[in-house]
Amino acid sequence: MRNPKNILQHELIGMHCKVISSQNRYQIGIKGKIIDETLKTILIKSGNERKNIQKKGTIFRITLSDKKIDVDGNFLLARPEDRIKQK
């Protein structure tokens, strides 16, 4: 079960998020549904567009049920399948 304490050990695809802080100021405020994740990026579907957001140096606000969780992208720097296996 996903909760704020174990969000890093779960799949993020399908969750809604918003970019709160980023090294690229043009990406701040992008929000939408996470549709893919790689080693260094998260792909967000925002309206009809797809935005590729670098994990490093970015803070994502992820919506989990009715809770909002801020996640530092530096902690997501790993292949999703490897990050999920970590404890």
Gaussian input, Z-matrix of N, CA and C with variables (Angstrom, degrees):
# hf/3-21g

backbone

0 1
 N
 C     1     B1
 C     2     B2     1     A1
 N     3     B3     2     A2     1     D1
 C     4     B4     3     A3     2     D2
 C     5     B5     4     A4     3     D3
 N     6     B6     5     A5     4     D4
 C     7     B7     6     A6     5     D5
 C     8     B8     7     A7     6     D6
 N     9     B9     8     A8     7     D7
 C    10    B10     9     A9     8     D8
 C    11    B11    10    A10     9     D9
 N    12    B12    11    A11    10    D10
 C    13    B13    12    A12    11    D11
 C    14    B14    13    A13    12    D12
 N    15    B15    14    A14    13    D13
 C    16    B16    15    A15    14    D14
 C    17    B17    16    A16    15    D15
 N    18    B18    17    A17    16    D16
 C    19    B19    18    A18    17    D17
 C    20    B20    19    A19    18    D18
 N    21    B21    20    A20    19    D19
 C    22    B22    21    A21    20    D20
 C    23    B23    22    A22    21    D21
 N    24    B24    23    A23    22    D22
 C    25    B25    24    A24    23    D23
 C    26    B26    25    A25    24    D24
 N    27    B27    26    A26    25    D25
 C    28    B28    27    A27    26    D26
 C    29    B29    28    A28    27    D27
 N    30    B30    29    A29    28    D28
 C    31    B31    30    A30    29    D29
 C    32    B32    31    A31    30    D30
 N    33    B33    32    A32    31    D31
 C    34    B34    33    A33    32    D32
 C    35    B35    34    A34    33    D33
 N    36    B36    35    A35    34    D34
 C    37    B37    36    A36    35    D35
 C    38    B38    37    A37    36    D36
 N    39    B39    38    A38    37    D37
 C    40    B40    39    A39    38    D38
 C    41    B41    40    A40    39    D39
 N    42    B42    41    A41    40    D40
 C    43    B43    42    A42    41    D41
 C    44    B44    43    A43    42    D42
 N    45    B45    44    A44    43    D43
 C    46    B46    45    A45    44    D44
 C    47    B47    46    A46    45    D45
 N    48    B48    47    A47    46    D46
 C    49    B49    48    A48    47    D47
 C    50    B50    49    A49    48    D48
 N    51    B51    50    A50    49    D49
 C    52    B52    51    A51    50    D50
 C    53    B53    52    A52    51    D51
 N    54    B54    53    A53    52    D52
 C    55    B55    54    A54    53    D53
 C    56    B56    55    A55    54    D54
 N    57    B57    56    A56    55    D55
 C    58    B58    57    A57    56    D56
 C    59    B59    58    A58    57    D57
 N    60    B60    59    A59    58    D58
 C    61    B61    60    A60    59    D59
 C    62    B62    61    A61    60    D60
 N    63    B63    62    A62    61    D61
 C    64    B64    63    A63    62    D62
 C    65    B65    64    A64    63    D63
 N    66    B66    65    A65    64    D64
 C    67    B67    66    A66    65    D65
 C    68    B68    67    A67    66    D66
 N    69    B69    68    A68    67    D67
 C    70    B70    69    A69    68    D68
 C    71    B71    70    A70    69    D69
 N    72    B72    71    A71    70    D70
 C    73    B73    72    A72    71    D71
 C    74    B74    73    A73    72    D72
 N    75    B75    74    A74    73    D73
 C    76    B76    75    A75    74    D74
 C    77    B77    76    A76    75    D75
 N    78    B78    77    A77    76    D76
 C    79    B79    78    A78    77    D77
 C    80    B80    79    A79    78    D78
 N    81    B81    80    A80    79    D79
 C    82    B82    81    A81    80    D80
 C    83    B83    82    A82    81    D81
 N    84    B84    83    A83    82    D82
 C    85    B85    84    A84    83    D83
 C    86    B86    85    A85    84    D84
 N    87    B87    86    A86    85    D85
 C    88    B88    87    A87    86    D86
 C    89    B89    88    A88    87    D87
 N    90    B90    89    A89    88    D88
 C    91    B91    90    A90    89    D89
 C    92    B92    91    A91    90    D90
 N    93    B93    92    A92    91    D91
 C    94    B94    93    A93    92    D92
 C    95    B95    94    A94    93    D93
 N    96    B96    95    A95    94    D94
 C    97    B97    96    A96    95    D95
 C    98    B98    97    A97    96    D96
 N    99    B99    98    A98    97    D97
 C   100   B100    99    A99    98    D98
 C   101   B101   100   A100    99    D99
 N   102   B102   101   A101   100   D100
 C   103   B103   102   A102   101   D101
 C   104   B104   103   A103   102   D102
 N   105   B105   104   A104   103   D103
 C   106   B106   105   A105   104   D104
 C   107   B107   106   A106   105   D105
 N   108   B108   107   A107   106   D106
 C   109   B109   108   A108   107   D107
 C   110   B110   109   A109   108   D108
 N   111   B111   110   A110   109   D109
 C   112   B112   111   A111   110   D110
 C   113   B113   112   A112   111   D111
 N   114   B114   113   A113   112   D112
 C   115   B115   114   A114   113   D113
 C   116   B116   115   A115   114   D114
 N   117   B117   116   A116   115   D115
 C   118   B118   117   A117   116   D116
 C   119   B119   118   A118   117   D117
 N   120   B120   119   A119   118   D118
 C   121   B121   120   A120   119   D119
 C   122   B122   121   A121   120   D120
 N   123   B123   122   A122   121   D121
 C   124   B124   123   A123   122   D122
 C   125   B125   124   A124   123   D123
 N   126   B126   125   A125   124   D124
 C   127   B127   126   A126   125   D125
 C   128   B128   127   A127   126   D126
 N   129   B129   128   A128   127   D127
 C   130   B130   129   A129   128   D128
 C   131   B131   130   A130   129   D129
 N   132   B132   131   A131   130   D130
 C   133   B133   132   A132   131   D131
 C   134   B134   133   A133   132   D132
 N   135   B135   134   A134   133   D133
 C   136   B136   135   A135   134   D134
 C   137   B137   136   A136   135   D135
 N   138   B138   137   A137   136   D136
 C   139   B139   138   A138   137   D137
 C   140   B140   139   A139   138   D138
 N   141   B141   140   A140   139   D139
 C   142   B142   141   A141   140   D140
 C   143   B143   142   A142   141   D141
 N   144   B144   143   A143   142   D142
 C   145   B145   144   A144   143   D143
 C   146   B146   145   A145   144   D144
 N   147   B147   146   A146   145   D145
 C   148   B148   147   A147   146   D146
 C   149   B149   148   A148   147   D147
 N   150   B150   149   A149   148   D148
 C   151   B151   150   A150   149   D149
 C   152   B152   151   A151   150   D150
 N   153   B153   152   A152   151   D151
 C   154   B154   153   A153   152   D152
 C   155   B155   154   A154   153   D153
 N   156   B156   155   A155   154   D154
 C   157   B157   156   A156   155   D155
 C   158   B158   157   A157   156   D156
 N   159   B159   158   A158   157   D157
 C   160   B160   159   A159   158   D158
 C   161   B161   160   A160   159   D159
 N   162   B162   161   A161   160   D160
 C   163   B163   162   A162   161   D161
 C   164   B164   163   A163   162   D162
 N   165   B165   164   A164   163   D163
 C   166   B166   165   A165   164   D164
 C   167   B167   166   A166   165   D165
 N   168   B168   167   A167   166   D166
 C   169   B169   168   A168   167   D167
 C   170   B170   169   A169   168   D168
 N   171   B171   170   A170   169   D169
 C   172   B172   171   A171   170   D170
 C   173   B173   172   A172   171   D171
 N   174   B174   173   A173   172   D172
 C   175   B175   174   A174   173   D173
 C   176   B176   175   A175   174   D174
 N   177   B177   176   A176   175   D175
 C   178   B178   177   A177   176   D176
 C   179   B179   178   A178   177   D177
 N   180   B180   179   A179   178   D178
 C   181   B181   180   A180   179   D179
 C   182   B182   181   A181   180   D180
 N   183   B183   182   A182   181   D181
 C   184   B184   183   A183   182   D182
 C   185   B185   184   A184   183   D183
 N   186   B186   185   A185   184   D184
 C   187   B187   186   A186   185   D185
 C   188   B188   187   A187   186   D186
 N   189   B189   188   A188   187   D187
 C   190   B190   189   A189   188   D188
 C   191   B191   190   A190   189   D189
 N   192   B192   191   A191   190   D190
 C   193   B193   192   A192   191   D191
 C   194   B194   193   A193   192   D192
 N   195   B195   194   A194   193   D193
 C   196   B196   195   A195   194   D194
 C   197   B197   196   A196   195   D195
 N   198   B198   197   A197   196   D196
 C   199   B199   198   A198   197   D197
 C   200   B200   199   A199   198   D198
 N   201   B201   200   A200   199   D199
 C   202   B202   201   A201   200   D200
 C   203   B203   202   A202   201   D201
 N   204   B204   203   A203   202   D202
 C   205   B205   204   A204   203   D203
 C   206   B206   205   A205   204   D204
 N   207   B207   206   A206   205   D205
 C   208   B208   207   A207   206   D206
 C   209   B209   208   A208   207   D207
 N   210   B210   209   A209   208   D208
 C   211   B211   210   A210   209   D209
 C   212   B212   211   A211   210   D210
 N   213   B213   212   A212   211   D211
 C   214   B214   213   A213   212   D212
 C   215   B215   214   A214   213   D213
 N   216   B216   215   A215   214   D214
 C   217   B217   216   A216   215   D215
 C   218   B218   217   A217   216   D216
 N   219   B219   218   A218   217   D217
 C   220   B220   219   A219   218   D218
 C   221   B221   220   A220   219   D219
 N   222   B222   221   A221   220   D220
 C   223   B223   222   A222   221   D221
 C   224   B224   223   A223   222   D222
 N   225   B225   224   A224   223   D223
 C   226   B226   225   A225   224   D224
 C   227   B227   226   A226   225   D225
 N   228   B228   227   A227   226   D226
 C   229   B229   228   A228   227   D227
 C   230   B230   229   A229   228   D228
 N   231   B231   230   A230   229   D229
 C   232   B232   231   A231   230   D230
 C   233   B233   232   A232   231   D231
 N   234   B234   233   A233   232   D232
 C   235   B235   234   A234   233   D233
 C   236   B236   235   A235   234   D234
 N   237   B237   236   A236   235   D235
 C   238   B238   237   A237   236   D236
 C   239   B239   238   A238   237   D237
 N   240   B240   239   A239   238   D238
 C   241   B241   240   A240   239   D239
 C   242   B242   241   A241   240   D240
 N   243   B243   242   A242   241   D241
 C   244   B244   243   A243   242   D242
 C   245   B245   244   A244   243   D243
 N   246   B246   245   A245   244   D244
 C   247   B247   246   A246   245   D245
 C   248   B248   247   A247   246   D246
 N   249   B249   248   A248   247   D247
 C   250   B250   249   A249   248   D248
 C   251   B251   250   A250   249   D249
 N   252   B252   251   A251   250   D250
 C   253   B253   252   A252   251   D251
 C   254   B254   253   A253   252   D252
 N   255   B255   254   A254   253   D253
 C   256   B256   255   A255   254   D254
 C   257   B257   256   A256   255   D255
 N   258   B258   257   A257   256   D256
 C   259   B259   258   A258   257   D257
 C   260   B260   259   A259   258   D258

   B1=1.4557
   B2=1.5272
   B3=1.3001
   B4=1.4633
   B5=1.5272
   B6=1.3269
   B7=1.4557
   B8=1.5216
   B9=1.3292
   B10=1.4696
   B11=1.5259
   B12=1.3083
   B13=1.4614
   B14=1.5195
   B15=1.3409
   B16=1.4634
   B17=1.5289
   B18=1.3138
   B19=1.4619
   B20=1.5285
   B21=1.3252
   B22=1.4607
   B23=1.5283
   B24=1.3215
   B25=1.4590
   B26=1.5343
   B27=1.3154
   B28=1.4657
   B29=1.5175
   B30=1.2954
   B31=1.4529
   B32=1.5262
   B33=1.3194
   B34=1.4627
   B35=1.5233
   B36=1.3231
   B37=1.4658
   B38=1.5277
   B39=1.3257
   B40=1.4571
   B41=1.5184
   B42=1.3275
   B43=1.4637
   B44=1.5252
   B45=1.3149
   B46=1.4575
   B47=1.5154
   B48=1.3360
   B49=1.4636
   B50=1.5129
   B51=1.3329
   B52=1.4597
   B53=1.5186
   B54=1.3213
   B55=1.4634
   B56=1.5308
   B57=1.3384
   B58=1.4599
   B59=1.5263
   B60=1.3188
   B61=1.4608
   B62=1.5223
   B63=1.3406
   B64=1.4575
   B65=1.5199
   B66=1.3288
   B67=1.4599
   B68=1.5304
   B69=1.3152
   B70=1.4592
   B71=1.5293
   B72=1.3161
   B73=1.4688
   B74=1.5299
   B75=1.3213
   B76=1.4578
   B77=1.5299
   B78=1.3144
   B79=1.4635
   B80=1.5285
   B81=1.3255
   B82=1.4601
   B83=1.5263
   B84=1.3237
   B85=1.4585
   B86=1.5104
   B87=1.3292
   B88=1.4709
   B89=1.5169
   B90=1.3220
   B91=1.4623
   B92=1.5126
   B93=1.3179
   B94=1.4517
   B95=1.5095
   B96=1.3093
   B97=1.4640
   B98=1.5262
   B99=1.3271
   B100=1.4560
   B101=1.5285
   B102=1.3470
   B103=1.4651
   B104=1.5179
   B105=1.3420
   B106=1.4616
   B107=1.5243
   B108=1.3275
   B109=1.4601
   B110=1.5187
   B111=1.3303
   B112=1.4571
   B113=1.5217
   B114=1.3173
   B115=1.4580
   B116=1.5269
   B117=1.3287
   B118=1.4638
   B119=1.5248
   B120=1.3342
   B121=1.4638
   B122=1.5199
   B123=1.3229
   B124=1.4676
   B125=1.5251
   B126=1.3230
   B127=1.4575
   B128=1.5265
   B129=1.3354
   B130=1.4640
   B131=1.5207
   B132=1.3281
   B133=1.4620
   B134=1.5215
   B135=1.3239
   B136=1.4566
   B137=1.5242
   B138=1.3124
   B139=1.4652
   B140=1.5099
   B141=1.3227
   B142=1.4714
   B143=1.5189
   B144=1.3328
   B145=1.4547
   B146=1.5217
   B147=1.3175
   B148=1.4627
   B149=1.5240
   B150=1.3205
   B151=1.4571
   B152=1.5211
   B153=1.3210
   B154=1.4600
   B155=1.5310
   B156=1.3219
   B157=1.4545
   B158=1.5250
   B159=1.3143
   B160=1.4687
   B161=1.5289
   B162=1.3352
   B163=1.4611
   B164=1.5219
   B165=1.3324
   B166=1.4612
   B167=1.5309
   B168=1.3240
   B169=1.4543
   B170=1.5182
   B171=1.3254
   B172=1.4653
   B173=1.5200
   B174=1.3240
   B175=1.4665
   B176=1.5262
   B177=1.3269
   B178=1.4596
   B179=1.5259
   B180=1.3278
   B181=1.4633
   B182=1.5233
   B183=1.3210
   B184=1.4592
   B185=1.5198
   B186=1.3231
   B187=1.4607
   B188=1.5222
   B189=1.3167
   B190=1.4612
   B191=1.5169
   B192=1.3314
   B193=1.4739
   B194=1.5232
   B195=1.3203
   B196=1.4553
   B197=1.5265
   B198=1.3401
   B199=1.4620
   B200=1.5208
   B201=1.3204
   B202=1.4588
   B203=1.5271
   B204=1.3291
   B205=1.4583
   B206=1.5202
   B207=1.3270
   B208=1.4610
   B209=1.5216
   B210=1.3301
   B211=1.4596
   B212=1.5257
   B213=1.3305
   B214=1.4559
   B215=1.5309
   B216=1.3119
   B217=1.4608
   B218=1.5171
   B219=1.3285
   B220=1.4678
   B221=1.5287
   B222=1.3409
   B223=1.4618
   B224=1.5301
   B225=1.3160
   B226=1.4666
   B227=1.5224
   B228=1.3374
   B229=1.4661
   B230=1.5244
   B231=1.2918
   B232=1.4637
   B233=1.5213
   B234=1.3077
   B235=1.4650
   B236=1.5195
   B237=1.3271
   B238=1.4602
   B239=1.5248
   B240=1.3259
   B241=1.4599
   B242=1.5433
   B243=1.3247
   B244=1.4652
   B245=1.5261
   B246=1.3422
   B247=1.4651
   B248=1.5177
   B249=1.3114
   B250=1.4653
   B251=1.5336
   B252=1.3171
   B253=1.4729
   B254=1.5243
   B255=1.3590
   B256=1.4551
   B257=1.5192
   B258=1.3259
   B259=1.4696
   B260=1.4823
   A1=109.73
   A2=116.07
   A3=120.53
   A4=110.03
   A5=114.81
   A6=120.80
   A7=108.10
   A8=118.68
   A9=120.12
   A10=114.18
   A11=118.50
   A12=120.95
   A13=113.36
   A14=117.39
   A15=119.19
   A16=113.43
   A17=117.42
   A18=120.92
   A19=112.27
   A20=118.60
   A21=121.21
   A22=112.58
   A23=118.13
   A24=121.47
   A25=112.48
   A26=117.24
   A27=120.68
   A28=111.03
   A29=114.82
   A30=123.50
   A31=108.93
   A32=117.40
   A33=121.97
   A34=112.54
   A35=116.74
   A36=120.43
   A37=109.18
   A38=114.77
   A39=121.19
   A40=113.13
   A41=117.16
   A42=120.48
   A43=109.73
   A44=115.86
   A45=121.41
   A46=109.32
   A47=115.54
   A48=119.16
   A49=110.67
   A50=114.66
   A51=123.10
   A52=107.29
   A53=116.83
   A54=121.44
   A55=107.34
   A56=115.73
   A57=121.84
   A58=110.89
   A59=116.08
   A60=121.77
   A61=107.43
   A62=115.58
   A63=119.31
   A64=109.79
   A65=115.39
   A66=119.98
   A67=109.87
   A68=116.73
   A69=122.63
   A70=107.55
   A71=116.97
   A72=120.64
   A73=112.91
   A74=117.92
   A75=121.06
   A76=112.30
   A77=117.47
   A78=120.96
   A79=112.83
   A80=117.54
   A81=120.62
   A82=109.10
   A83=115.58
   A84=121.35
   A85=114.76
   A86=117.73
   A87=119.94
   A88=108.13
   A89=115.81
   A90=119.25
   A91=109.58
   A92=113.87
   A93=119.50
   A94=110.76
   A95=115.17
   A96=122.22
   A97=109.29
   A98=116.49
   A99=121.25
   A100=107.72
   A101=116.08
   A102=119.11
   A103=113.03
   A104=117.39
   A105=119.98
   A106=108.77
   A107=115.12
   A108=121.23
   A109=108.32
   A110=116.08
   A111=121.42
   A112=108.33
   A113=115.75
   A114=121.36
   A115=111.76
   A116=117.34
   A117=120.71
   A118=115.16
   A119=118.05
   A120=119.41
   A121=112.62
   A122=113.43
   A123=122.36
   A124=106.30
   A125=116.88
   A126=122.52
   A127=108.04
   A128=115.48
   A129=121.58
   A130=109.22
   A131=116.40
   A132=120.77
   A133=106.70
   A134=114.75
   A135=122.24
   A136=107.38
   A137=116.41
   A138=120.10
   A139=109.10
   A140=116.77
   A141=121.34
   A142=112.14
   A143=117.08
   A144=121.22
   A145=111.44
   A146=114.33
   A147=121.36
   A148=107.37
   A149=116.22
   A150=121.56
   A151=109.36
   A152=116.20
   A153=121.99
   A154=107.22
   A155=117.58
   A156=123.33
   A157=109.44
   A158=115.79
   A159=120.97
   A160=109.05
   A161=116.92
   A162=121.65
   A163=112.05
   A164=116.13
   A165=121.11
   A166=110.40
   A167=115.59
   A168=121.10
   A169=114.82
   A170=117.23
   A171=121.41
   A172=110.18
   A173=115.73
   A174=120.54
   A175=107.28
   A176=115.20
   A177=122.70
   A178=109.30
   A179=117.22
   A180=121.61
   A181=106.62
   A182=115.25
   A183=121.89
   A184=109.42
   A185=116.10
   A186=121.40
   A187=108.46
   A188=115.19
   A189=122.64
   A190=107.12
   A191=116.03
   A192=122.44
   A193=107.85
   A194=118.56
   A195=121.20
   A196=112.04
   A197=116.95
   A198=121.71
   A199=110.22
   A200=115.33
   A201=121.85
   A202=107.68
   A203=116.36
   A204=122.41
   A205=108.40
   A206=116.71
   A207=120.61
   A208=108.61
   A209=116.15
   A210=122.35
   A211=108.61
   A212=115.89
   A213=121.92
   A214=107.95
   A215=116.27
   A216=121.16
   A217=113.50
   A218=117.62
   A219=120.73
   A220=111.13
   A221=117.35
   A222=120.78
   A223=111.98
   A224=116.58
   A225=121.34
   A226=112.44
   A227=116.93
   A228=120.88
   A229=111.51
   A230=115.45
   A231=124.39
   A232=106.41
   A233=115.18
   A234=117.51
   A235=106.64
   A236=118.27
   A237=120.37
   A238=112.89
   A239=116.67
   A240=119.26
   A241=111.69
   A242=117.14
   A243=120.23
   A244=111.21
   A245=116.43
   A246=120.49
   A247=111.24
   A248=117.41
   A249=121.75
   A250=111.10
   A251=117.04
   A252=121.57
   A253=112.74
   A254=117.53
   A255=120.91
   A256=111.32
   A257=114.61
   A258=119.34
   A259=110.44
   D1=129.68
   D2=178.79
   D3=-73.68
   D4=135.05
   D5=172.52
   D6=-149.80
   D7=169.17
   D8=-176.75
   D9=-57.45
   D10=-27.68
   D11=-177.59
   D12=-77.92
   D13=-27.67
   D14=-176.16
   D15=-119.80
   D16=20.07
   D17=-176.39
   D18=-59.75
   D19=-31.48
   D20=-178.54
   D21=-70.48
   D22=-19.89
   D23=179.64
   D24=-95.59
   D25=14.66
   D26=-178.89
   D27=-123.15
   D28=163.84
   D29=176.68
   D30=-68.87
   D31=134.64
   D32=-179.92
   D33=-98.70
   D34=-17.77
   D35=-178.46
   D36=-60.97
   D37=131.75
   D38=-179.45
   D39=98.99
   D40=-12.41
   D41=-179.79
   D42=-88.70
   D43=154.40
   D44=176.99
   D45=-91.83
   D46=141.70
   D47=179.91
   D48=-148.15
   D49=166.99
   D50=177.28
   D51=-138.61
   D52=140.00
   D53=177.23
   D54=-82.99
   D55=115.03
   D56=-177.25
   D57=-90.59
   D58=-39.85
   D59=-177.76
   D60=-145.22
   D61=143.72
   D62=-179.43
   D63=-157.10
   D64=152.72
   D65=173.96
   D66=-67.13
   D67=-26.78
   D68=176.49
   D69=-96.79
   D70=105.11
   D71=-173.71
   D72=-62.93
   D73=-20.90
   D74=179.36
   D75=-74.19
   D76=-15.58
   D77=-179.78
   D78=-90.74
   D79=-14.04
   D80=-179.82
   D81=-64.11
   D82=130.05
   D83=179.89
   D84=97.36
   D85=-10.86
   D86=177.55
   D87=-64.76
   D88=131.48
   D89=178.52
   D90=-140.26
   D91=154.06
   D92=-179.67
   D93=163.07
   D94=-159.70
   D95=-176.75
   D96=-100.75
   D97=134.03
   D98=177.37
   D99=-73.31
   D100=122.20
   D101=-178.00
   D102=-112.91
   D103=-13.14
   D104=176.83
   D105=-162.42
   D106=158.09
   D107=179.66
   D108=-145.00
   D109=136.35
   D110=175.99
   D111=-122.94
   D112=-171.37
   D113=179.95
   D114=-56.55
   D115=-43.51
   D116=-173.07
   D117=-118.46
   D118=-4.54
   D119=-175.58
   D120=-136.34
   D121=161.27
   D122=171.83
   D123=-124.77
   D124=132.92
   D125=179.24
   D126=-101.23
   D127=121.17
   D128=-177.57
   D129=-113.75
   D130=133.08
   D131=173.87
   D132=-92.09
   D133=113.18
   D134=-177.90
   D135=-117.61
   D136=103.18
   D137=-174.33
   D138=66.23
   D139=-124.46
   D140=177.79
   D141=-96.65
   D142=2.00
   D143=-177.19
   D144=-105.01
   D145=157.69
   D146=174.35
   D147=-115.28
   D148=126.39
   D149=-178.01
   D150=-115.31
   D151=125.51
   D152=179.20
   D153=-95.59
   D154=114.68
   D155=-174.16
   D156=-111.34
   D157=128.40
   D158=177.04
   D159=-71.25
   D160=135.46
   D161=-179.92
   D162=-71.81
   D163=-42.94
   D164=-175.62
   D165=-63.29
   D166=125.98
   D167=177.20
   D168=79.04
   D169=14.21
   D170=-178.08
   D171=-120.88
   D172=141.63
   D173=174.41
   D174=-112.88
   D175=125.64
   D176=-179.27
   D177=-106.08
   D178=137.66
   D179=171.72
   D180=-102.30
   D181=108.69
   D182=-176.15
   D183=-99.06
   D184=134.44
   D185=178.65
   D186=-92.59
   D187=121.54
   D188=179.48
   D189=-123.15
   D190=105.75
   D191=-172.78
   D192=56.32
   D193=-113.75
   D194=179.72
   D195=-105.98
   D196=8.61
   D197=-178.27
   D198=-105.72
   D199=148.82
   D200=175.84
   D201=-112.94
   D202=128.46
   D203=-176.41
   D204=-122.38
   D205=127.03
   D206=175.39
   D207=-89.21
   D208=124.79
   D209=-177.10
   D210=-121.07
   D211=126.56
   D212=176.34
   D213=-75.80
   D214=122.15
   D215=-179.08
   D216=-59.86
   D217=-23.79
   D218=178.19
   D219=-62.75
   D220=-28.19
   D221=177.54
   D222=-80.10
   D223=-11.82
   D224=178.97
   D225=-95.17
   D226=-2.99
   D227=-176.58
   D228=-67.74
   D229=88.11
   D230=177.09
   D231=-175.83
   D232=161.30
   D233=172.72
   D234=-65.57
   D235=140.15
   D236=-176.97
   D237=-54.07
   D238=-41.05
   D239=-177.73
   D240=-67.35
   D241=-30.00
   D242=177.44
   D243=-78.48
   D244=-39.46
   D245=179.87
   D246=-63.39
   D247=-38.52
   D248=-178.90
   D249=-65.16
   D250=-32.85
   D251=-178.96
   D252=-73.54
   D253=-24.03
   D254=-178.53
   D255=-68.66
   D256=151.17
   D257=178.19
   D258=-115.20

